């Protein structure tokens, strides 16, 4: 009889402990190794900064052009206007789409202080989609935006050189226009 009473007491204590843990915020499903693996995989895939997941060359180019403009300091209204015009004419998109692209790019770049350090991460997902003509067009646009407020400063030149080096090592071409 004393064994049955001990088993009932142990079961009641276990139920009380589980109930207390759940009330404090602990979930029993958190100790599931398959769920932990799925969460880890999800965080690696979707937990990264959105700027490192850009796959369209047009989006990457917009971020780099905005980064060139920001490397000089705060962006002036003339630089914004020139960026929108560049997006509109070079990427062959409407004025509204160019404004949206500038807004999205500024949102993506807001937390990046020094783009040159993370340039490989930014360019890697879309590097295979850049064709040689698009790369030379991007470098030309970067130089034009950098020289908009006078001469090209050291930070802007570092970003241009790093972009040029990245694509020089890739030498991988794909067909198509900006997409």
Protein Blocks (a to p, Z undefined) as FASTA:
>chain_A
ZZmmmmmmmmmmmmmmmmmmmmnopafklmpmklmmmmmmmmmmmmpcfklmcfbfklmm
mmmmmmmmmmnoccdfklmmmmmmmmmmmnopafklmmmmmmmmmmmmmmpmblmlmmmm
mmmmmmmmpcfklmmmmmmmmmmmmmmnocadfklmmmmmmmmmmmmmnopacedddZZ
